[in-house]
Amino acid sequence: MIISLGISRRVAAFTTKTFHTHYTRPSYALTSLYSTTKPSGGGRVSNAITDEQLLNKSSSSKSSKSGKKIQLDTNPPKGTRDFYPDDMRLRTWLFDQWHDVAKTYGFSQYDAPVLESESLYTRKAGEEVTQQLYNFVDKGDRRVALRPEMTPSLARMVMAQKGGLTLPLKWYSIPQCWRYERMTRGRRREHFQWNMDIWGINGVEAEAELLSAMVTFFENVGLTSKDVGIKVNSRLVISEVLTELGIPEEKFAATCVLVDKLEKVPIDAIQDDLEELGLDRSVVEKLTSVLTNNSIESIASVLSPDSAAVKQLSQLMDLCKSYSIDDWILFDASVVRGLAYYTGVVFEAFDRKGELRAIAGGGRYDKLLQTFGGEPTPAAGFGFGDAVIVELLKERNVLPSFDKSRFDTLVFALNKDMYSAAIDVASRLRKSGQTVDLILDSKKKAKWVFKHADRTGCNYVAMVAPDELEKGEVSIKRMDVGKQSSVKIDSLHEWVQDQGKDQIKEE
């Protein structure tokens, strides 16, 4: 399962130079992920990084020779992004949706370092992720990498406990992940990703629970089964076909990775890889003919009567009906997923209009710990990136607006002499639970203040003026209806509580 921004230019430059890839996906124009109109750039250079040549690297040599003042390139590294306040409001909203679903389903949150040992990801199974690492040798002569996915870190953490964890466990995380790859719509070189994993359950009950959680998220953000579908398959289908063709089990995982590539490239493009595995072209052609089946009934006619794959998929479909999510789920034998560690059911959420790449994906990976020298442990999970879902929500016009801060109350003093009283009013409101923006420049005029309140979406404006202050009061205006009233400063806590009650009544 494959989603800090503060990576230095020095590291980025190093990894770009040393990185080798055979990834041939065509490049497309990079589109903004978090949609807001803003000036370009805004990135900051960390004071912890000293690079005397930074300005030269950020500017053209022509400008340097001309003697003109050299300007810092304010764009973030290619494939990354700055998060301005409106972008952060969108990101926070999305993360809150993920947090809410995870908690609803009884999952506990965990985290791990963004920097891991390179060996955690180099499983040498031909996976694209191993070719897309941001990897380098650190000052301690250790080979490290920025994590491209979270599942290996989770496996490392589970393995570190040496059986001390009580199974089953249900954990989730929202890590930032890094991959040096070509960018398309909804694909960047860094992204955040919602991961949900269940360890310790042998049956497809785990996959059904995960699929239900995914559907709950889609429903919560305003999407329906007409917008999104989830394709399911099982790696056991391929395993049974390969067994019938006499292919040894140790080649199953690598073969699955190659088959997954056929969705992007013709079979001729992987001919050398097939020969390296010792596979005849006819094997893959036989596989692809099987993988064109789009119903469990048709796949059952190809496999043996007692097929474990058919039984597994049939049981999963029955559980999806019990969860009332069967209208979201469809069988598709072509879904393989590109990671070598998957061992059973695999699934992939997709845009039914076919305009976007995969929204999310996952599956069962019972043997992952074994690849690290541990004992096989049943596990299943999914990864859900932040990029494609935002594009989909925009396209379906169900993404909320994040252009305003939406504080509860804006407080300002009518003149400089009232500023201390304005601080007192703001402090009382904050202690009562409100979000409050205090105007720090006492020279601002009332006209500017009210325009600012409208721009930021404040519900109330509290004006500290001489006449009201003499009576121990503050003038408060409700912005949506224009109603204005005076409130005793000593009674602001009660006023806040009353506003909460009024809001509940209106809702």
C-alpha positions as CSV (number, residue, x, y, z in Angstrom):
1,M,0.0,0.0,0.0
2,I,1.4,3.1,-1.1
3,I,0.3,9.4,0.7
4,S,8.7,16.2,5.6
5,L,7.8,18.8,3.1
6,G,11.0,20.2,4.6
7,I,13.4,18.0,2.6
8,S,16.4,20.1,1.7
9,R,17.4,21.0,-1.9
10,R,20.8,19.4,-1.2
11,V,19.1,16.0,-0.5
12,A,16.6,16.4,-3.3
13,A,19.4,17.2,-5.8
14,F,21.5,14.2,-4.6
15,T,18.6,11.7,-4.9
16,T,17.7,13.0,-8.3
17,K,21.3,12.5,-9.6
18,T,21.7,9.0,-8.1
19,F,18.2,7.8,-8.9
20,H,17.8,5.4,-11.8
21,T,14.4,4.4,-13.2
22,H,12.9,2.6,-16.1
23,Y,9.5,4.1,-15.5
24,T,8.1,5.2,-18.9
25,R,4.7,6.6,-18.2
26,P,4.2,9.8,-20.3
27,S,4.5,13.1,-18.6
28,Y,1.5,15.4,-18.3
29,A,1.1,18.9,-17.1
30,L,1.1,19.1,-13.3
31,T,-2.2,20.3,-12.0
32,S,-2.8,21.9,-8.6
33,L,-4.0,19.4,-6.0
34,Y,-5.4,21.7,-3.5
35,S,-7.4,24.2,-5.5
36,T,-7.0,27.8,-4.4
37,T,-5.7,30.8,-6.4
38,K,-2.6,32.0,-4.7
39,P,0.8,33.5,-5.6
40,S,3.4,30.9,-6.7
41,G,6.0,29.8,-4.2
42,G,6.0,30.8,-0.6
43,G,8.5,28.0,0.4
44,R,11.0,28.7,3.2
45,V,14.6,27.5,3.4
46,S,15.4,25.9,6.8
47,N,17.9,27.7,8.9
48,A,19.2,24.3,9.9
49,I,20.7,23.9,6.4
50,T,23.7,25.9,5.4
51,D,24.5,26.0,1.7
52,E,26.6,28.8,0.5
53,Q,25.8,28.1,-3.1
54,L,22.0,27.9,-2.6
55,L,21.3,31.2,-4.3
56,N,23.5,30.3,-7.2
57,K,21.6,27.0,-7.6
58,S,18.3,28.8,-7.4
59,S,19.2,31.4,-10.2
60,S,20.4,31.4,-13.7
61,S,24.1,31.9,-14.4
62,K,23.2,34.7,-16.7
63,S,21.8,36.7,-13.8
64,S,24.9,36.1,-11.8
65,K,27.3,37.3,-14.5
66,S,25.2,40.4,-15.1
67,G,25.7,41.5,-11.6
68,K,22.0,41.8,-10.9
69,K,20.6,40.9,-7.5
70,I,20.1,37.1,-7.4
71,Q,16.6,36.1,-6.3
72,L,15.8,32.9,-4.4
73,D,13.6,30.4,-6.4
74,T,10.4,30.5,-4.2
75,N,8.9,27.4,-5.8
76,P,9.0,24.2,-3.7
77,P,10.9,21.2,-5.2
78,K,9.2,19.7,-8.2
79,G,6.4,17.4,-7.4
80,T,5.9,18.8,-3.9
81,R,3.7,21.6,-2.6
82,D,3.3,24.4,-0.1
83,F,0.2,24.4,2.1
84,Y,-1.2,27.9,2.4
85,P,-4.0,28.4,5.1
86,D,-6.8,27.6,2.7
87,D,-4.9,24.5,1.6
88,M,-4.4,23.5,5.2
89,R,-8.1,23.8,5.9
90,L,-8.9,21.4,3.1
91,R,-6.2,19.0,4.2
92,T,-7.4,19.2,7.8
93,W,-11.0,18.5,6.7
94,L,-9.9,15.5,4.7
95,F,-7.8,14.1,7.5
96,D,-10.7,14.6,9.9
97,Q,-12.9,12.5,7.7
98,W,-10.3,9.7,7.7
99,H,-9.9,10.0,11.5
100,D,-13.6,9.9,12.1
101,V,-14.1,6.7,10.0
102,A,-11.1,5.0,11.6
103,K,-12.4,5.7,15.1
104,T,-15.9,4.7,14.1
105,Y,-14.6,1.2,13.1
106,G,-12.5,0.9,16.3
107,F,-9.0,1.5,14.8
108,S,-6.1,2.9,16.8
109,Q,-3.7,5.4,15.3
110,Y,0.1,4.9,15.0
111,D,3.0,6.6,13.3
112,A,6.6,5.8,12.2
113,P,9.6,7.8,11.0
114,V,9.5,9.2,7.5
115,L,13.1,8.1,7.1
116,E,13.7,4.3,7.1
117,S,16.4,1.9,6.2
118,E,16.5,1.4,2.4
119,S,16.5,-2.4,2.9
120,L,12.9,-2.2,4.1
121,Y,11.7,-1.5,0.6
122,T,14.1,-3.3,-1.7
123,R,12.4,-6.7,-1.9
124,K,13.8,-7.2,-5.5
125,A,10.5,-8.4,-7.0
126,G,10.5,-5.9,-9.9
127,E,8.1,-3.5,-8.1
128,E,8.0,0.1,-9.3
129,V,8.4,1.3,-5.8
130,T,11.9,-0.1,-5.5
131,Q,12.8,2.0,-8.6
132,Q,11.2,5.2,-7.3
133,L,12.9,5.6,-3.9
134,Y,14.2,8.9,-2.6
135,N,17.3,7.1,-1.2
136,F,20.8,8.1,-0.2
137,V,23.7,7.3,2.1
138,D,23.6,9.4,5.3
139,K,26.5,10.8,7.3
140,G,26.8,7.5,9.2
141,D,27.3,5.7,6.0
142,R,23.9,4.0,6.3
143,R,21.6,3.5,3.2
144,V,18.3,5.2,4.0
145,A,15.2,6.2,2.1
146,L,12.2,8.4,2.5
147,R,9.3,6.0,2.9
148,P,7.4,5.4,-0.3
149,E,4.6,3.5,1.6
150,M,3.7,2.7,5.2
151,T,3.0,-1.0,5.3
152,P,6.7,-2.1,5.6
153,S,7.1,0.3,8.6
154,L,4.0,-1.2,10.2
155,A,5.5,-4.7,9.7
156,R,8.7,-3.6,11.2
157,M,6.9,-2.2,14.3
158,V,4.8,-5.4,14.7
159,M,7.9,-7.5,14.4
160,A,9.8,-5.4,16.9
161,Q,7.3,-6.3,19.6
162,K,8.3,-10.0,19.2
163,G,4.8,-11.3,19.8
164,G,4.1,-8.8,22.5
165,L,1.1,-7.4,20.7
166,T,-2.4,-8.8,21.3
167,L,-4.0,-9.9,18.1
168,P,-6.1,-9.1,16.3
169,L,-5.0,-5.5,16.0
170,K,-6.7,-2.7,14.0
171,W,-4.3,0.2,13.4
172,Y,-4.5,3.2,11.1
173,S,-2.2,6.1,10.1
174,I,-2.0,9.1,7.8
175,P,1.7,9.3,6.8
176,Q,3.4,11.4,4.2
177,C,5.0,9.2,1.5
178,W,7.6,9.9,-1.2
179,R,8.2,8.5,-4.6
180,Y,10.4,9.8,-7.4
181,E,8.0,9.3,-10.4
182,R,6.6,11.0,-13.3
183,M,3.6,13.2,-12.4
184,T,0.1,13.0,-13.8
185,R,-3.2,14.3,-12.6
186,G,-3.6,13.2,-9.0
187,R,0.0,11.9,-8.8
188,R,2.9,13.8,-7.1
189,R,6.2,12.9,-5.7
190,E,4.9,13.3,-2.2
191,H,1.5,12.6,-0.9
192,F,-0.4,11.9,2.3
193,Q,-2.1,8.5,2.6
194,W,-4.7,7.0,4.8
195,N,-3.7,3.5,5.8
196,M,-6.1,1.0,7.6
197,D,-4.7,-2.4,8.5
198,I,-6.0,-5.5,10.4
199,W,-3.6,-8.1,11.7
200,G,-4.4,-11.5,13.1
201,I,-7.6,-12.4,11.1
202,N,-7.2,-15.3,8.7
203,G,-10.5,-15.0,6.9
204,V,-12.0,-12.4,4.5
205,E,-13.9,-10.9,7.5
206,A,-10.9,-8.5,7.7
207,E,-11.2,-7.5,4.0
208,A,-15.0,-7.0,4.3
209,E,-14.5,-4.7,7.3
210,L,-11.9,-2.7,5.5
211,L,-14.1,-2.3,2.4
212,S,-17.0,-1.2,4.5
213,A,-14.8,1.5,6.1
214,M,-13.8,2.7,2.7
215,V,-17.4,2.9,1.5
216,T,-18.4,4.8,4.7
217,F,-15.8,7.4,3.9
218,F,-17.1,7.8,0.4
219,E,-20.7,8.2,1.7
220,N,-19.6,10.7,4.3
221,V,-18.0,13.0,1.7
222,G,-21.0,12.9,-0.6
223,L,-20.1,10.2,-3.1
224,T,-22.3,7.3,-4.2
225,S,-21.8,4.0,-5.9
226,K,-22.6,5.7,-9.2
227,D,-19.4,7.8,-8.7
228,V,-17.1,5.1,-7.3
229,G,-16.8,1.4,-7.6
230,I,-14.4,-1.1,-5.9
231,K,-13.0,-3.9,-8.0
232,V,-12.0,-7.1,-6.1
233,N,-10.0,-10.1,-7.0
234,S,-7.7,-12.7,-5.4
235,R,-4.1,-13.5,-6.0
236,L,-5.1,-17.1,-5.5
237,V,-6.7,-16.9,-9.0
238,I,-3.3,-16.3,-10.6
239,S,-1.6,-18.8,-8.2
240,E,-4.0,-21.6,-9.3
241,V,-3.5,-20.9,-13.0
242,L,0.3,-20.8,-12.6
243,T,0.2,-24.0,-10.6
244,E,-1.7,-25.6,-13.5
245,L,0.9,-24.3,-15.9
246,G,3.7,-25.8,-13.9
247,I,5.2,-22.5,-12.7
248,P,7.0,-22.9,-9.3
249,E,5.6,-21.0,-6.3
250,E,8.7,-18.9,-5.8
251,K,7.9,-17.1,-9.1
252,F,4.3,-16.3,-8.3
253,A,4.9,-12.9,-6.7
254,A,7.2,-11.6,-9.5
255,T,4.8,-12.8,-12.1
256,C,2.0,-10.9,-10.5
257,V,4.1,-7.7,-10.6
258,L,4.7,-8.2,-14.3
259,V,1.0,-8.9,-15.0
260,D,0.1,-5.7,-13.1
261,K,2.3,-3.8,-15.5
262,L,0.3,-5.0,-18.6
263,E,-2.4,-2.4,-17.7
264,K,0.2,0.3,-18.6
265,V,2.5,-1.3,-21.2
266,P,2.2,-3.9,-24.0
267,I,3.5,-7.4,-23.4
268,D,6.5,-6.8,-25.6
269,A,7.7,-4.2,-23.1
270,I,8.1,-6.9,-20.4
271,Q,9.5,-9.6,-22.7
272,D,13.0,-9.3,-21.2
273,D,11.6,-9.5,-17.6
274,L,9.7,-12.7,-18.6
275,E,12.8,-14.3,-20.0
276,E,14.7,-13.4,-16.8
277,L,12.1,-15.2,-14.8
278,G,12.3,-18.1,-17.2
279,L,8.6,-17.7,-18.3
280,D,7.4,-18.4,-21.8
281,R,5.3,-15.7,-23.4
282,S,2.4,-18.2,-23.7
283,V,2.2,-18.3,-19.8
284,V,1.4,-14.6,-19.6
285,E,-0.9,-14.8,-22.6
286,K,-2.8,-17.7,-20.8
287,L,-2.9,-15.6,-17.7
288,T,-4.3,-12.5,-19.4
289,S,-7.0,-14.6,-21.1
290,V,-8.1,-15.8,-17.7
291,L,-7.9,-12.3,-16.2
292,T,-10.5,-11.0,-18.7
293,N,-13.3,-12.7,-16.8
294,N,-15.6,-10.4,-15.0
295,S,-17.7,-12.7,-13.0
296,I,-17.0,-15.3,-10.3
297,E,-19.1,-17.8,-12.2
298,S,-17.0,-17.4,-15.3
299,I,-13.7,-17.7,-13.4
300,A,-15.1,-20.8,-11.6
301,S,-15.5,-22.5,-15.0
302,V,-11.8,-22.0,-15.7
303,L,-10.5,-23.1,-12.3
304,S,-10.8,-26.4,-10.6
305,P,-14.2,-27.4,-9.0
306,D,-12.8,-27.1,-5.5
307,S,-11.0,-23.7,-6.2
308,A,-10.0,-21.9,-3.0
309,A,-10.0,-18.7,-4.9
310,V,-13.7,-19.0,-5.9
311,K,-14.7,-20.0,-2.3
312,Q,-12.8,-17.0,-0.9
313,L,-14.3,-14.5,-3.4
314,S,-17.8,-15.9,-3.0
315,Q,-17.6,-15.6,0.8
316,L,-16.3,-12.0,0.5
317,M,-19.2,-11.1,-1.7
318,D,-21.7,-12.5,0.8
319,L,-20.1,-10.5,3.6
320,C,-20.4,-7.3,1.4
321,K,-24.1,-8.0,1.1
322,S,-24.3,-8.2,4.9
323,Y,-22.6,-4.8,5.2
324,S,-25.0,-3.5,2.5
325,I,-22.2,-2.3,0.3
326,D,-22.6,-4.8,-2.5
327,D,-23.7,-2.1,-4.9
328,W,-20.1,-0.6,-4.6
329,I,-18.3,-4.0,-5.2
330,L,-17.6,-5.8,-8.4
331,F,-15.4,-8.7,-9.3
332,D,-12.6,-8.0,-11.8
333,A,-10.0,-10.7,-12.4
334,S,-7.7,-8.2,-14.0
335,V,-7.0,-6.5,-10.7
336,V,-3.7,-7.8,-9.4
337,R,-2.0,-4.8,-7.6
338,G,1.7,-4.1,-8.2
339,L,3.2,-5.0,-4.9
340,A,4.8,-8.4,-4.5
341,Y,3.7,-9.0,-0.9
342,Y,0.0,-9.4,-1.6
343,T,-1.1,-13.1,-1.1
344,G,-4.9,-13.2,-1.3
345,V,-7.8,-10.8,-1.9
346,V,-6.8,-7.5,-3.6
347,F,-9.0,-4.6,-4.3
348,E,-9.0,-1.2,-5.9
349,A,-11.4,1.8,-5.8
350,F,-11.9,3.5,-9.1
351,D,-13.7,6.5,-10.7
352,R,-16.7,5.0,-12.6
353,K,-16.3,7.7,-15.3
354,G,-12.8,6.5,-15.9
355,E,-11.2,9.9,-15.9
356,L,-8.9,9.4,-12.9
357,R,-6.3,6.8,-11.8
358,A,-7.0,4.4,-8.9
359,I,-8.4,6.2,-5.9
360,A,-7.3,3.6,-3.3
361,G,-6.1,0.0,-3.2
362,G,-5.1,-2.8,-0.9
363,G,-5.4,-6.4,-0.1
364,R,-4.1,-9.3,2.0
365,Y,-0.4,-9.7,2.8
366,D,0.0,-12.7,5.1
367,K,3.7,-13.4,4.2
368,L,5.1,-9.9,4.6
369,L,6.7,-10.5,8.0
370,Q,8.3,-13.7,6.5
371,T,10.2,-11.6,4.0
372,F,11.8,-9.8,6.9
373,G,12.8,-13.0,8.7
374,G,9.7,-13.2,10.9
375,E,6.8,-15.7,11.1
376,P,3.9,-15.5,8.6
377,T,1.1,-13.5,10.2
378,P,-2.3,-12.9,8.7
379,A,-2.8,-9.2,7.7
380,A,-4.8,-7.1,5.3
381,G,-5.1,-3.4,4.7
382,F,-5.4,-0.5,2.2
383,G,-3.8,2.8,1.3
384,F,-5.9,5.8,0.3
385,G,-4.0,8.8,-1.1
386,D,-5.0,12.4,-0.7
387,A,-4.4,13.4,-4.4
388,V,-7.0,11.6,-6.5
389,I,-9.8,11.8,-4.0
390,V,-9.5,15.6,-3.9
391,E,-9.6,15.7,-7.7
392,L,-12.7,13.5,-7.7
393,L,-14.5,15.6,-5.1
394,K,-13.8,18.7,-7.2
395,E,-15.0,17.0,-10.4
396,R,-18.2,15.9,-8.7
397,N,-18.7,19.4,-7.2
398,V,-19.0,18.0,-3.6
399,L,-15.8,19.5,-2.1
400,P,-16.7,22.1,0.5
401,S,-15.3,25.7,0.3
402,F,-12.2,26.4,2.4
403,D,-11.6,30.0,1.3
404,K,-12.5,31.5,4.8
405,S,-11.0,31.0,8.2
406,R,-14.4,31.0,9.9
407,F,-13.5,32.1,13.4
408,D,-16.3,32.6,15.9
409,T,-15.6,36.2,16.8
410,L,-13.4,39.1,15.7
411,V,-12.5,41.6,18.4
412,F,-11.1,45.1,17.8
413,A,-10.6,48.3,19.8
414,L,-12.1,51.5,18.3
415,N,-8.9,53.3,19.3
416,K,-5.5,52.7,20.9
417,D,-6.8,53.6,24.4
418,M,-9.3,50.7,24.2
419,Y,-6.7,48.0,23.2
420,S,-6.1,46.6,26.7
421,A,-9.9,46.2,27.2
422,A,-10.0,44.5,23.8
423,I,-7.4,42.0,25.0
424,D,-9.6,41.3,28.0
425,V,-12.6,40.7,25.9
426,A,-10.7,38.4,23.5
427,S,-9.2,36.5,26.5
428,R,-12.6,36.0,28.1
429,L,-14.2,34.7,24.8
430,R,-11.2,32.3,24.2
431,K,-11.5,30.9,27.7
432,S,-15.2,30.3,27.1
433,G,-14.3,28.1,24.1
434,Q,-14.6,30.5,21.2
435,T,-12.1,30.9,18.3
436,V,-11.2,34.6,18.4
437,D,-9.2,36.8,16.0
438,L,-7.9,39.9,17.8
439,I,-7.0,42.9,15.6
440,L,-3.5,43.7,16.7
441,D,-3.2,47.0,14.8
442,S,-5.3,49.5,16.7
443,K,-5.0,52.0,13.8
444,K,-7.4,50.0,11.6
445,K,-10.7,51.7,10.9
446,A,-14.1,50.0,11.6
447,K,-14.8,49.8,7.8
448,W,-11.6,47.7,7.3
449,V,-12.4,45.6,10.3
450,F,-15.9,44.7,9.1
451,K,-14.6,43.9,5.6
452,H,-11.9,41.7,7.1
453,A,-14.6,39.9,9.2
454,D,-16.6,39.2,6.1
455,R,-13.5,38.0,4.2
456,T,-12.5,35.6,7.0
457,G,-16.1,34.4,7.6
458,C,-16.3,35.4,11.3
459,N,-19.7,35.0,12.9
460,Y,-19.5,38.0,15.2
461,V,-17.6,41.2,15.6
462,A,-17.0,42.6,19.1
463,M,-16.2,46.3,19.1
464,V,-14.7,47.8,22.2
465,A,-15.8,51.5,22.2
466,P,-15.6,54.3,24.8
467,D,-19.4,54.6,25.5
468,E,-20.0,50.9,26.0
469,L,-16.8,50.4,28.0
470,E,-17.8,53.0,30.5
471,K,-20.8,50.9,31.2
472,G,-18.7,47.7,31.3
473,E,-20.1,46.5,28.0
474,V,-18.9,45.5,24.6
475,S,-20.9,46.0,21.3
476,I,-21.3,42.7,19.4
477,K,-22.7,42.4,15.9
478,R,-23.9,39.1,14.4
479,M,-22.6,39.2,10.8
480,D,-25.1,37.0,9.0
481,V,-28.2,39.1,10.0
482,G,-26.6,42.4,10.9
483,K,-28.1,42.4,14.4
484,Q,-26.1,44.3,17.0
485,S,-26.4,44.3,20.8
486,S,-24.4,45.3,23.9
487,V,-23.2,42.6,26.3
488,K,-21.7,43.0,29.8
489,I,-18.0,42.1,29.7
490,D,-18.5,40.1,32.9
491,S,-21.3,38.1,31.3
492,L,-19.4,37.1,28.1
493,H,-19.2,33.5,29.2
494,E,-22.9,33.3,29.6
495,W,-23.3,35.0,26.2
496,V,-21.1,32.4,24.5
497,Q,-23.3,29.6,26.0
498,D,-26.4,31.3,24.9
499,Q,-25.1,31.6,21.3
500,G,-24.4,27.9,21.3
501,K,-28.0,27.2,22.4
502,D,-29.4,29.5,19.7
503,Q,-27.3,27.8,17.0
504,I,-28.6,24.4,18.1
505,K,-32.2,25.7,17.8
506,E,-31.5,27.1,14.3
507,E,-30.0,23.8,13.1
